[in-house]
Amino acid sequence: MEIFAKSIVIRKAPVCDGRLMEEIGIPLVLPPGDVTEGGFLKHEFMEADPTDTHHGNMAYCIKVIEKIAGLCGHPLT
């Protein structure tokens, strides 16, 4: 129930950043360090659809899931 209540607070916040999340006890998971270059996704992690300018592909998804699993104490690799 506590997690549900925290997610409601975030949805109602006009701007959500890491500080707000930290204040209410929700960890902020940043992208893995090896997927970006110059602030943008590396080509090998970009979505194949040229009209999609902000989503990662399956390789990116795997990297993020591995990072989250590790943070939860259940490393996949």
N, C-alpha and C positions, 0 to 999 in steps of 0.2 A: 504494500500500500504506500509506503514511503517513497519508493521510486516513482510510482504513478503520480503522486502529489508533486514531486519535484519536476516531472516532465510538464505538468500543467503550468507551473510557474514559468518555465522557459518559453512555452508557446505564447504566453501573454506578455513576455518582455519585449519591448519595442526593438531593442538591440541586445543581442546575446553575444558575449565574448567570454574568454577564458576566466576572467575574474569573477563574473557572476556565477558561472558554473562551479568554480572552486568554492565560492562562498556558500553555496547550497549543497556541496558535497558530491558533485558529479564530475568525475575526471574528464578532462579534455584530451582526446587522442588526436595528435597531429599526424599528418601523413608520414610514412617512413622516410627517413632522410635520403635514401638512395633512389627515390623515384622522381625527384625534381632537379631541375637545372635552371639557374637564373630565375627562380620563383615560379617556374612553369613545369608541368609534367614533361618528363623525357618522352621522346617520340614513341619508344617501345611500350609505354604505359598509357598512351592516348587511345580514346575510342576510335574505331576505324571509320565511323560516319563523319565525314568532313563538316557536316552542319552542327555536330555536337562538339562544342568548344570547351566544355567544362566537366565532362565525365571521363573517368578512367575505364580501361578495358578489364578483362578477366585477370590478366597478369597483375594489374594494380590492385584489384579486389583481393587476390590471394595474399599479396604483401600486407594489406591493411588487416585482413583477418588473422594472419600470422602475428602481427604486432599486438592486436587486441588479445589474442589467446595468450601470448607471452605475458602481457600486463596482468592477466587474470590468474597467472600461475599455472597455465596449461600450455606450454610451448608446443607447437606443432612440428617444429624442425629441430 
